[in-house]
Amino acid sequence: MDLQISVDAESLTRRVADLIDTRRIGAARPLLAAARRMAPSSPRLAELSALLALREGRLDLAQAELDRAIADAPEHAGLRKYRADLRRQLGDRVGATQDAAEAVILDRNDPAAKALLGLLLLDLGQSADAVRCLHEAVADAPANPSFREGLSSALVACGNEADAAATLAEGIAAAPGSVALRNAAILLAVRRYDFAAAVQWADDALAAGVADACLFGLKGHALSSLGQHAEAADAYTEALKLRPDDPYVRHLVAASGAVAGAERAPNEYLRAVFDGYADRFETHLISLGYRVPGLIRAALLHRLDISDGARIGPVLDLGCGTGLLALAISDLPLGPVVGVDLSPRMLAAAAEKQLYAELREADLMHVLATDATSWPLILAADVLCYIGALDDVLAAVHARLPPGGLFVFSVEELPADTAEAWGPGGKARYRHGLSYVRQAATAAGFTVHAIDREVLRYEIDAPVPGLLAVLGRAGDDR
Ligand SMILES: C[S@@+](CC[C@H](N)C(=O)[O-])C[C@H]1O[C@@H](n2cnc3c(N)ncnc32)[C@H](O)[C@@H]1O
């Protein structure tokens, strides 16, 4: 049988466009070469060639194609649009914006060009103009999820979060299968501290069968911000199931501290973080104006009777890190000092200071539970912030203090008007309420000598509020 295969340039070009659209890049290149051999050069072929090069990540080739094609056909809107996209990827925002504006002028009916121009204007900080362009794009193509998302971002940049939320809600109604829009709605609710709404958006998405790992991660974040740590842990577990190796999801899970029952940050996470941080830890903390070792030193000078020069010790430094606290108290008659920390690299830095009689790589709870030593002074600088409920650790410390012993520690403080005992503080940290710390300390048998509000450090130039607690064995008033 004589099989006749007839292919014309037009159908070949359509086939190339289809292959690019469906991301079958490898098959598209030889067909494009064939189409170019069959037909004289045209803007459509140049467009496809540039698009293919863009998809292949060959930005130089794409740029050369587009420059040549635009020189031949400067009025071609599609070529302008692709070059705008390319210039954006190359970081040439101004050139990209000029091309996108040309594309919109040349073809008033192309919502994609309007949306691109809007996003570029948003990049340039011209949010009001961005909103106008993206509004037009959305009006032309109401069910396009990425135009909606862009408009919502532009509205947020203009400070109009309510309209941004409404845009996303309308977008979800028009394109219910878009997980990107669902996630954008949850993220916006989280950003507005409306955690209940965020959970509701997530549940709606789940009911509609639209979810990815990110959605579960965001739901977990919202739940943990509502103090629903067990439910948050469930959501994070779902996220991990969907993307077990995704570093972002792993970070969300770890940073939530929600996996192990939400009562504290996981040890493996803390060890990994502080091992990785050990080299920069001290310079970073100095840059943050870290005050806790100095505050503890001042509290000890105020509370301890060291006038006769008799040494008070042994001293237990829980979560000793690189030894900044031992350094701050090194001229006082205190010691020997024993440091405990989860991170071997933080401990190695502490060892270099030669201020510790002993350094132990261990969980502080383990040491308190298994070492029967009686410590007249136990210190914990910026470490109990990795534990949510403090009741167990306070009871364990109390059991290791002799009469007259002192426990001095810092925690980050929840906003004063919060009724909660403790809540997540981000980056695997927790924050605690003053009245909870007082009540838990009393319940553990301590006499509360002082719980003072203090600035612990400065982050992005804002003070981080905290509490410095000085507790003693009941009956030992100072
Ligand atoms: C923010 S650093 C503070 C270090 C030091 N206390 C200071 O003030 O410079 C917290 C340290 O506590 C350690 N850490 C956190 N949780 C711990 C735990 N459960 N047991 C022992 N060490 C812990 C970390 O490894 C880290 O070195």
The ligand as an ORCA input file, in Angstrom:
! r2SCAN-3c Opt
* xyz 0 1
  C      18.683     30.607     71.378
  S      19.918     29.518     71.895
  C      20.395     30.228     73.433
  C      21.763     29.789     73.855
  C      22.262     30.392     75.148
  N      21.458     30.010     76.289
  C      22.358     31.899     75.044
  O      21.596     32.572     75.717
  O      23.185     32.378     74.265
  C      18.997     28.104     72.412
  C      19.842     26.888     72.647
  O      19.055     25.943     73.346
  C      19.317     24.657     72.813
  N      18.142     23.842     73.109
  C      16.890     24.015     72.658
  N      16.072     23.103     73.191
  C      16.826     22.329     73.989
  C      16.562     21.199     74.811
  N      15.329     20.699     74.906
  N      17.575     20.641     75.498
  C      18.824     21.143     75.395
  N      19.138     22.207     74.635
  C      18.147     22.796     73.933
  C      19.592     24.903     71.363
  O      20.348     23.844     70.799
  C      20.361     26.216     71.400
  O      21.737     26.024     71.495
*
